Each structure stands twice: as C-alpha cells, then as structure tokens.
Amino acid sequence: MERVVYFTCSVAGVSGDMIVAALADLCPHPEEVLDRLRKASHTLSPLGSFKASISEARRRGVRGKRFEVVRSGGRGHVSATLFAEVVEKAASEVGLSSDAYSFVEKFVAQLVEAEARVHGVEPSDVELHELGSVDTAVDVLAVALFTDELGLWRCEAFCSEIAVGSGFVDTSHGKLPIPPPITSEVAKKAGYALVGSPAKAELATPTGVLALYALGAKYVPLMPSMKLSRVGCGCGSREFEEFPNVLWVLVGEKPPASVGFSEVVELETTVDDVPGEVVGGLFEELFERGALDVVVIPALGKKNRPAYVVKALAKPENYSDVALGLMQHLGTLGVRVQPLQRYVAERMQAKVSIRAFGQSFLVRVKAVLGSDGRVLRVKPEYEDVKAISKAVGKPFAEVWRVVEQEARRVLEKR
C-alpha cells in the first residue's frame, strides 16, 4: 500500500525544530541520526557553531520530543550564495540519499527565491539575515536526515491549515506583522491556507513552512483517509496557556480503495422568478462552459414563492466561466462560491470493442479501479448505449446491462 504523511499544523503552527522533533519521535534511535548531523559542524562553521540535542518534553500535559539548537558565533547575515554553498556541502558530508539532497536543494532555492521577491532584488543579490544563521542550516539538514532514516520520501505528504499566531515579530528590518512577508510568500506559492491564532507569537516560522513545501506537502482541508500506523509529536520552544504547543506528524497507509484529492469549486444561486423551461435549458449551457455537475433543487423562497436552488461544480481554473453562465442564463444577480476538496476514486476512460446482439460496437466507458488495479465499476457512455439500442431495436435498460457486462469482461482481460 502507498504510505501517507500528514502534518497537523492547525493548532500550534509549524517550525523547523518542531518538524525535526516530531520526526525524531518516530525514529527508534534519534541520537544516531544526530551524530551524523554533528559531523557537519566544521563545514557549517562559517554560519556559526552549534550544539544540537533531542530530549523528552511536555506542553500542556502532552508529551513529545524537543529538538534544540544552541548556537554561538556566526554573523546571521550572509549572502545567499555563501549560505547555499555551505549547506549543500554539509549535505554531501552527512551522507544523504539523492531524495534528501534534492530536498535540501529545493529548500535553499525556495528560500532565496522568496527573499528575492520580498526585497525586489535578483536571487544572486539576496542577503540573508535571521534565516542565514546556523539554526536554519541545522534544521533543514536534520529534517533531511530523519526523513531519510524513516524512509518517507516516497510517501504522499499533506498538511492542514497552518496557524500563524498574531502580533508582531522582531527582525533586522524592525517589527513586522505576523505572518512576516517571507512566510506569506512561501505559503502563497505552496497554496497553503493560513489561519490566525489568539497566541501573541509567531507560530509558523519561515523555516517550518519552507520545510513543508520542500517535502512536497499539499494543503488539504480534511485529514486524508489512512490506516494510521505511527504518530510523532514535536514540541515547540514555548509554553502557551491556550493550547499545547506541539506538531503531530501522522504516518499511515492509503485505504484499499484507490482514492485521491481533487480541488473543485461549488457554485450556488437561488432564483424564484425564472420559468421552468429556462431552468431546463441551463444544463447544456453550463456543461459547455466546463461544469463538472449541475443540480437543480425545487424549494420555497422569499414570501413562500416557489424557487429553484441551482448548484454546479467546476474546476478552479474555469469556475468563473460557469458562474458567468449562471448569471447570464438565469438573470441572477449573485452566485455563492465555495472552494471544496473531494475524494475522487481512481478512474480510467477508454474505448472498448464489444460483441453484443450479434454485432460489434465501439463503446466509450469510464471504469473505477481499485488500488490493486482491479475493475470495480464500469459505466458506459449514455449516447453510445442509446445509439446501440436504436440500432438493435432493444430497450435501453436491456442494452445498458449487456454493454456494461461486456465492457467489464473486456477490461478485466487487459
């Protein structure tokens, strides 16, 4: 089965040290992994010296691991070029896999790119301040080492919405609002959902958000379905009254049915002054504009007048065309829009040649597949079945059953 990793960032946000701590909590021998990290001390010295440790900790009564880096020296103000050279050389020395090394490269590249966008300069001209310290380098290398040790590179990675905290953070540029611009830039590119928190602190750090992005974690509004096998808990540096300052990392396996996530947009409007004939003609209009589905529900509206609730699903890239179709066709003045996440069974579309009623036909079908590739369901194309029904002079329902059975038999032999 394919494995899944889920980062729960909705309560206490995410930081580099919390990710490391949660992964260390999953690891049976974290000290051995840390020993490999310490071998890079000399190479990382241009950024400063450090001592790294992992210990047991509790936050609001919740146990977990705590990863702590104590630094000394270092300017905390280096060129992006020097930072990249030092970190990538250290990555080579600690013996990372190719996947882990690619993660480090992506982390550094995205950090420099985000800084360049914030300051309006070329990447080659970027100067790193707080993020140029040895802490950042140690965090990214530790995430790479532990992910290597746990063998999680081939997993599908997801994350919840990310709590960012509230208030201000002190930087070399002065006080900046939370989330600071660098965090916002990375979250925007990654497509992450950010949410405020009553805690007057920076809960989502640039290092944490960058690490999620470099790990390939995708935002999902609901936890993905999985058979849970392991849970790691990483504690942050501070204690808060409102919530436990922890990050949970959940590892599991996809369920037997092969499903995935799909982003869609739901559009809805209510009309009470449109003839039924106009509503009936709406379907063709919206499907031509790219709607995935259209539903019309009879209802009672204002002043107890008969009304229709019209719902449509569309892809994020073309939902505005579908919304415009609703407004133009129905004359409605507004359309409610809501982005949604849906589970989608793996399916395939194919043309199959079948033998039915003594004749051969080419039929378009959609097939739902299980995780082992078995055919779970076959659905023939309506128009093709209708044409066969007319050609053989048989009732539609009978033709549908025969075509479905024959199409399944052909697909199962593939």
ABEGO torsion letter per residue (X at the ends): XBBBBBBBAAAAEBBAAAAAAAAAAABABAAAAAAAAAAAAAAAAAAEBBBBBBBBBBBGGBBBBBBBBBBBEEAGBBBAAAAAAAAAAAAAAAGBBAAAAAAAAAAAAAAAAAAAAAAGBBAAABBBBAAABAAAAAAAAAAAAAAAAAGAAABBBBBBBBBAEBEBBBBAAEBBBOBBAAAAAAAAAAGBBBBBBABBBBABBAAAAAAAAAAGBBBBABBBBBBBABBBBBBBABBBAABBBBBBBBBBBBBABBBBBBBBBBBBBBBAABBAAAAAAAAAAAAAAGBABBBBBBBBBBGGBBBBBBBBBBBAAAAAAAAAAAAAAAGBABBBBBBBBBBBBBBBBBBBBBBBGGBBBBBBBBBBBBAAGBBABBBBBAAAAAAAAAAAGBBAAAAAAAAAAAAAAAAAAX
